[in-house]
Amino acid sequence: MDELQRLFTPMELDSLRADSPVPLYHQLYQLLKQRILGGEPGFGAKLPTEAQLAEGFGVSRVTAKRAMDLLVANELIQRKRGRGSHVVFQAPASDVEAPLVGMLEKLAQMSRSTLVRVLHIDRRPPPANLVEELGIPADEPVHYVVRVRYREDHTPFAYYESWTRGIEHGFDADAIERRLRFDIMAENGHRIARIEQHLSAAATAAPVAEQLRLVPGDPVLTLVRYSFDTEGDLVDLLQCQYHTGHFHYRMNLSMEDYTR
């Protein structure tokens, strides 16, 4: 169970819905697939057993097995007798990169013109795959926050999960709903000096689909944002999923940015 809690949030572990038109095994498959395609767990990592998945998600062993069978069929994992199931999917070796102009100003503008609701906030050790990236001991708690952002007409368009280290005060649900998180980080001694972002596409899992008013498996734009302070330390890791029908991502580039 500890391994499942490392990989999945409490909301995700409680997200499978028997009354959904999507079968339980496919909901579980989509959740596992999304984690694997996102690099957590990474290539070669051992997955929880079918028994652990069944217990953790409150489903039958048959349901867990069917979800794992789909992962095998889609060449995302491999089963070996006596050794369990391991991830065989490897992410592309390189990403397309581009500078982003006026990011902090755009974030502030979006914050002023939209609404945000905190679904969950607590302090906990981060997932195993994030411990090394954050540069902290495996048992050191960080702030974990789940949020949904809405347009002014209350249409949801973004689902956020974030892990933030080194915050001692002012990081509660009320503050996060009213202010930029970067401002709160700065007040705790972490002024953000550099941001790295990775864009990709994914199929939405059940808990995200429910919040964004989608059907599990619908495509979403995903963004992972790494925020570093003036010392070069990673302070915040944000994973975003955007409803493609309500959100557009635009980059402004100039020839001065073109160096190749």
N, C-alpha and C positions, 0 to 999 in steps of 0.2 A: 504493500500500500504506500510506503514511503516513496518508492520510485514513481508511482503514479502521481503523487502529490508534487513531485519535482517537475513532472512533465505537464501537468494539467492544473488549471485553477479549480477552486471549489465550484465555481459556476459551471465550468465545462464538465466536471464529473457529475453534475446534476442536470445536464442539459438535454439528455436524450429523452424524447417524448414518444410514448407509445401511441398517442392519438394523432401523431403527425402522418400525413400521407406518404412521407418517406419512411421506408422500413427501418427498424432500429439498427440492423446490421449495417445499412448504408449510411446512417447518421454517424455511427462509430467509425466506419471506414473513412468518411470524409474528414472527421476530426483527426484521425491518425495520419491520413494522407497529407493534410495541411501542415501538421507538425513536421513530417518528414521532408516535404518540399521546402519548408522554411528553414531546414537545417538543424532542427531539434526534435529528435535525436539525429546526430550526424552519421556519415558513412561509417559502417562497421559497428555502430552501437547496438547493444542488445535490447530488444523490446521486452516489455512486460509479458508474462505468459498469458495464455487465454484465460486461465483461472483468475489471475490477478485483474485482468481487464473486466471479466464478468463481475467480480466482487466490487471493484472500484466504481464501475458505471451502473451497477444494479441491473445487469442483464443476464441472460442465460449463457451457458458455455457454448451452446450452438450459435447464438448471435455473435459472440466474440470470435468463434472460429470462422464464421462466414465473412466477417470483416477482415480477418487476417488472410483468408483465402483470396480476397480481392486484392489485397496488397501484394501478395505473391504473384497473382495473375498479371498485375500491372508492373511487375519487376521493380517494386519498391523495396521489398524485403525478400529474404531467402531463409528457408527453414533447413536446419541440419539436425538430424537425429542426435539427441543427447547434448546438443549445444544451444538449442533454442532458436529464436528468430532474430536475424540481424539485418540492419539497414544496408541495402546495396545501391541505393540511389546516391549519385554524386552530383552536386550542384555544378553548373558551368564554372570553368576555371577563372574566367575574367568577366567583369561587368562593363557596360558602357557607362562612362562617367561624363558629367557636365557640371560646370559651375552654376550655382544658383544665386540670383541677384535679388537683394533686398529681402532675404528670407525672414529675418526677425520682424521687419516692418509689416510684411504680409501676414505673419502669424498674429501680430497685434491687431491688424485690421480685421482678420477673420474672427478673432476673439470678441471684438466689439460688435460685430454684425451677426453673430450667431449665439446659440445657447448651448450650454454643456450641463450634463447631469452625471454625477458620480454614482456608479452602480455598486462599487466595492472599493474599500481602502483598508489596508492593514500593513503591518510590518512583519516580514518573513524572510528567511533565506531565499535567494533567487534560485531559479531552475539550474540544474547542474551545468548546462551548456552555457549559462551566462556568468557563472562564478569567475571564470578565468578572464572573460572580457571586462568585467567590472573591477578586476584586480583586488578581490576581497577574499577572506577566508570563507570556506563553504558554509559555515554556520552563522555568518554575520548577517543580521537582518537588514533589509532595505525596505523602502516604501514601495508597495505594490498597489497600483491604482487601475481600476477599470472605469472608463468613461464612454459616454455617447454624446456626440455633438449633433445639434439640430439647426436647421434653418429657422428663420424668424417665424415661419408658418408651422413650426414644430414637426417638420419632416426630418427624420434622422438621416444623416449622410455619412457619419464616420464613427467607427468603433475603435477605441484606443486601449492598449494595455501598456503600462510603463513600470519600469523598475528604476528607482532613484536612490542613490547612496549619499551619505554624509549630511542628511537633513536632521536638524535638532528641533526646529520649532516652525510654526506657521504653515504646516503642510497637512491641513485637514480638509474635509470635503467642502466645507463652506468657502474656504479660501481658494481652493482649486476651481470651484465653479465661478468665482468672481474675478480671479486674477490670472495673469500669465504665470505659468509654472517657472519660467526662466527668472522672473522677478523674485520669486520665493527662494529659488536656488541662490541667487546673488545675495540675498539677505542672510543666507546661511554660509557665506564665504566662498561660493562657487559661481564666479562670473563666467558665463559660457563664452568661449573664444573661438571655437571651431565646431562645425557641424558636418557630419557625413551622412548621406542618405542613400538607401538602396531601394529602387523601385522594381516591382514585378507584378505578376497577376496570379490569382489563385481562385480556387472554388471555395465558397463560403461554407463554414461548418455551422451546425445547428444553433449554437448559442449566439453567434454573430448574426446569422440570418434572422433570428427572432427579433433582435434589437433593431436591425436595419430594414425590417419588413421585406425580407427576401425569402426565397425558397432555398433550403440547403442544397448546395451544389452550384448555385448561381455564381457568375464571375464577379470578383471584386478586385479593385486596384489595391495592392498592398505596398506599404512604405515602412521601412525600418530606419529610424533616425538615431544616430549616435551623437551625443552632445558632450564635448570635452571642455574642461575649464582652462584657465590660463596656465596651469601647471602641466597641462597635457593629459590629465586624468579623465577617464570616462566617468561622468557623473550620472548621466541619464540615458537609458535605452528605451525607446518608444517604438511600439509596433502598432501600425495603423492599418485599418481596412476601410476602404471607401466604397460607397454605393455608386456604381458607375453612371447611374441615371441621374444622380443629383450632385455630382462633383466632377470638376475638371481641373487637371493639374497643368499649369502653364509655366514654361521656363523662358526667360528673356536672355538671349545670348548676343554678344557682339563679336565682331571679327577680332577684337583684341583678346578675346578668350580663346580663339582658335590658335593652337600652338603647334599643330602637326603639319 
